Amino acid sequence: MSNYDSYSSPQNPVAPRRLTRREHDKMIAGVCSGVAAHLDVDVTVVRLLMVAATVFSGGAALLVYLAGWWLMPRG
């Protein structure tokens, strides 16, 4: 029996994690907060990476953020 089998037994079902925007820890739309919660990392790290990606991509990462804002459901 693998570890996966023990966690997904009918007595202990595991709900899949969904990528959603977070309302309680947001600065603008909650996209970075939702990504951080989904990846189980600190939200500050995701925000700093987003700023760096925006600067070094010439603003293309901003389009990714806007797409996340539009496509990710509130959670």
KALIN-V729991 format. One record per residue. N is the residue number from 1. RES is the residue in three letters. BURIAL is I if it has 24 or more other ideal C-beta (glycine too) atoms within 12 Angstrom, else O. Layout:
N&RES&BURIAL / N&RES&BURIAL
This chain:
1&MET&O / 2&SER&O / 3&ASN&O / 4&TYR&O / 5&ASP&O / 6&SER&O / 7&TYR&O / 8&SER&O / 9&SER&O / 10&PRO&O / 11&GLN&O / 12&ASN&O / 13&PRO&O / 14&VAL&O / 15&ALA&O / 16&PRO&O / 17&ARG&O / 18&ARG&O / 19&LEU&O / 20&THR&I / 21&ARG&I / 22&ARG&I / 23&GLU&O / 24&HIS&O / 25&ASP&O / 26&LYS&O / 27&MET&O / 28&ILE&O / 29&ALA&I / 30&GLY&I / 31&VAL&I / 32&CYS&I / 33&SER&I / 34&GLY&I / 35&VAL&I / 36&ALA&I / 37&ALA&I / 38&HIS&O / 39&LEU&O / 40&ASP&O / 41&VAL&O / 42&ASP&O / 43&VAL&I / 44&THR&O / 45&VAL&O / 46&VAL&I / 47&ARG&I / 48&LEU&O / 49&LEU&O / 50&MET&I / 51&VAL&O / 52&ALA&O / 53&ALA&O / 54&THR&O / 55&VAL&O / 56&PHE&O / 57&SER&O / 58&GLY&O / 59&GLY&O / 60&ALA&O / 61&ALA&O / 62&LEU&O / 63&LEU&O / 64&VAL&O / 65&TYR&I / 66&LEU&O / 67&ALA&O / 68&GLY&I / 69&TRP&O / 70&TRP&O / 71&LEU&O / 72&MET&I / 73&PRO&O / 74&ARG&O / 75&GLY&O
